[in-house]
Amino acid sequence: MAIGIDASRAFSKAPTGIGVYATEICSRLILDPPAPLLLYVNSRRPPELAPNLEGPSRWREIPMTRGWTAVRLRAELWRHPPELLFIPAYRLPGGRLPRSVVTIHGVEHLKAPSAYRGGAGRAVDSFVRDTLARASMVIAPSETTRADLVQLYGADPARVTPIPHGVAPNFRPRSPEEVATAKAAAGIGGDYLLAVGAHHPRKNIPFLIEAFAMAFPGRTDAVSLVVTNASGEVGRQLARVGAMVGLADRLKLLPHLGGERLAALYSGAIAACVPSLYEGFGLPALEAMACGAAVVANDVGGVQEVAAGAALLVSVESKEEWATALSQLASDSKLRGHLVQLGLTRAGRFSWEKSAAQHRSLLWRELRLARAGQRR
């Protein structure tokens, strides 16, 4: 028997927040498992980027083009149920399940409903309600998310455990030479502000572009705005916004970046911008602080908790306040230096090793309860 883990969101070559979390936690559980693991993946072979499995742990490759959780994973769990199930991303399969632990990353769909188009918000809401009804334990990435679940969904506080995310070792201050190399590879000249993640409307990047244009209205100004995860249709939409506010030559739109290149761009930025309408945690803010970047962010959600006084927080509703903050950070080196030191100290309190250790302990405790015959 084993702990079954939905690893379908882990080990992607271009992960966003939930994918980063799933990868970091699954990797560390593989290297030091609390019990034999059974890792379910939607592919025909184990992920190339995953650590090698040892001992009795094994992969379970169960590919399906659509409906993987609702159909393929559900059928697998019905035929071969593990002792305990861990789902790193919101959604439990239907049907009868073993004792389960699920991570709910946030309630952005309620706090920023305008960013969830069509039925997307209703779908997330249904996953959250189902998880709270059926999971034995829920992991939240922050006290903010835990409080949101209790307040907005009536979740039992005893069944929601806050376990903060971490920051990977490669996110650290980089040398001027590394910064120069990363800037050259990305085609960035001069000083710049950086926003990581344009893949979802709640990231609020059009708002940032307009605030940036207010802060730096002169077309000859040397400061540029760099945005990552801005390829494809998302990039085309943002380019149109930039053109409308006169930033065609000072808006740099990049694809997904990770690892060493992203760490170097964080390190070289005037500041990292996190204009999200809401975040359950705020991983880009933490990664930026760990790289020695000043952070400016909206004063809502988990980013406030993560930054804890180490970032410049401004109103989510005011472009004018954002414009003032961006201008101030670009011109005030003492303020930037102060925020950098606060951020480095704050980021030093987080690590994926600590996070994985807490996950490991929780899963072991839940496994013992499952073995004692408790389904919930």
C-alpha positions, 0 to 999 in steps of 0.5 A, a space after each residue: 500500500 502507498 500514498 497516492 499523489 496526483 503529480 499531473 501538475 508537477 514537472 512541467 517545463 514551463 510551470 506557473 505557481 501551482 506547477 512550481 508548488 507541485 514540482 517542489 513538494 513532489 520532488 522532495 517527497 520522492 527523495 524522502 518519502 513518508 511511505 511508499 509513493 504512487 505518483 499518478 501522471 497524465 502521460 505515457 512515461 515518467 516526467 523527464 524532470 522528476 527525480 528517480 524513484 527508489 524502493 517501492 515507490 513507483 509511477 502510474 502512467 494513466 494518459 487521457 486527453 480530456 477529463 483526466 481527473 474526472 474519468 481516468 484518475 477516478 477509475 484508477 482510484 476505484 480499481 486500486 485505491 491507495 491508503 491515502 490520497 494527496 491532491 496538490 491542486 484543488 480538485 478531488 475526483 468524484 466517487 468513493 475515495 480513500 482518506 484525502 489531503 488536498 491543497 486549496 491555493 486561494 479564493 481568487 475566484 471570489 475576491 477577484 471575480 471579474 478575472 474569471 471569465 465564463 464559468 471559470 469562477 463557478 467551476 473553481 467554486 464547485 471544486 473548493 466546496 467539494 474539497 471542503 466537504 470530502 477531504 480529511 485535511 486541507 492545506 492552505 499556503 497562507 494564514 490569509 487563505 485559511 481565514 478566507 476558507 473559514 470566513 467565506 466557506 464556513 470551513 472547519 478551522 481544525 481541518 485547514 492547515 496553513 503550510 507556506 510555500 518556499 523559495 528555491 535555492 536558485 533564487 538568490 542575488 546575482 552578480 552584475 555579470 549574470 544580470 548583464 547576460 540575462 538582459 542581453 539574452 532577453 533584449 533588455 536595454 537600460 533600467 527596467 521594472 519587472 512583472 512576472 506572470 501575465 498568464 491569467 487576467 487576475 495578474 492585472 497586467 493591463 492595469 500595471 501598463 497604464 500605471 507605468 505610462 502615467 509614471 514615465 510619460 516621456 517617450 525618451 525615458 530610459 526605464 522600460 517595463 518587462 513582463 514575462 509569461 506574455 507570449 501568444 494571444 496574451 502577449 498580443 493583447 498586452 502589446 495593444 494596451 501598450 500601444 494605446 498608452 504610448 509604450 510600444 518601445 518601452 514595453 518588453 514582452 517575454 515568454 515564460 522564464 525560469 531558473 537562472 535567467 529569471 533570478 538574474 532578471 529579478 536581481 537586476 530590476 529596479 523593482 518587481 511589480 505584483 499588481 495582482 487583484 488577489 493572491 492566496 500566497 504571492 510566490 513572485 513577491 517571495 522569489 523577487 525578495 530572495 533575489 534582492 529586488 525591491 517589491 511593489 504590490 497591491 495591498 490585498 491577499 496573501 502578498 501582504 502576509 508574505 511580504 510582512 512589511 518588506 514591500 511597498 504596498 499600494 492600493 489595488 484600485 488606484 493607478 495614481 498611487 501605483 504611478 507614484 510608487 513606480 516613479 519613487 522606486 525608480 528615483 529613490 535608491 535609498 528606498 530601494 536599498 531599504 526594501 531590498 534588505 528587508 526583503 532578503 531578511 524576510 525571504 530567508 524565513 521561507 524554504 521548500 525544504 521547510 514546506 516539504 517537511 511540514 507536508 511530510 509530517 502531515 501526510 504521515 499523520 493522515 496515513 496513520 489515521 487511514 490505517 486506523 480505519 478513519 476515512 475522514 
